[in-house]
Amino acid sequence: MNHRLFKPYIIIVIEESNLFNFRSFVNLLNQFNLNFVISPDPESAIFHAEYSNPDLILIPFDANKANPQETHQKLKQAKITQNVPLLWMNHYSAMNNPKPQSLETTLNTLNSLINLNNLEAKPLPDITIKTLKKQLEFQQELLIKLQAENQQLKRLASLDDLTQVANRRQFYTYLQAQWQSCAGEYLSMILCDVDFFKFYNDTYGHLAGDYCLQRIANSIETAVKRVRESKPYLVARYGGEEFAVILPHVDVETARQIAEEIQLEIRSMQIHHDSSPISSFITNSSGAACAIPGDQSHIQELISAADKAMYSAKFQGRDQVQVAPTMIE
């Protein structure tokens, strides 16, 4: 991708004898987020121009202490730089503490420092600064767009493709974060498994099975959100027809109540399951577990406790909730 679409490229010629406020000037340009290079002499500027194709060249100087005439002539005589807009800067006093607060303010600051006349006293068109401003505004808009796209990519990377709830990777990331955040407090988990889902797939086909999982994921999200409202939680697809719910600052009894809300929500959808040995509709079995987090190495024990409770629910007839004893470290 062409970097010029994002960052105008500037060559700045600052000779060693120049007492120009170098640090303040660089800070100002950094606020532009520009590509630029400092050259100590015109020869170096010409060398850089051969491979960078700059948008413009700046020559800061102090009229009382330096004469940029020779630098200007060398740059205009060189084939590679003769057509590059060449601007020179003065008004050093304005560089002491530049603290522009916005793009517009920063551009005005830079504009006030740049003399738009070349050294032959022939005025240069104002298009250079206008073009730079447009490029910077475009860059700012593009940056906002890229940031939004990056956030979208991060969101998509954390979601399960089929159900659009959190994926297993996000499940572990969130669990680890909450394990630390809830240290010394309750952290609960619910594992849900759709009963006889293989029979459902065999009977209705995989497309129907995918749609069924999407509806179940949505129903779990709906049930938990109804109970938790604005409080933190995470619904994730743990794998296949298994779903997990992470509930920070929730004790085991509340976790049981939330698991039962999930059961009711799934039943209320009345998704027909004629191949189920226990019901005419889709049901699920849930296991709830609670821990008071401590050592990070024990995080897997909470998952195992919820998993065992879920299999206990399946062993005892399915379509129910079982709860593991609270783990206290």
Summary of the structure (lengths in Angstrom):
residues: 329
radius of gyration: 32.8
end to end distance: 53.5
largest distance: 96.2
contacts: 1035
relative contact order: 0.09
helix: 50%
strand: 19%
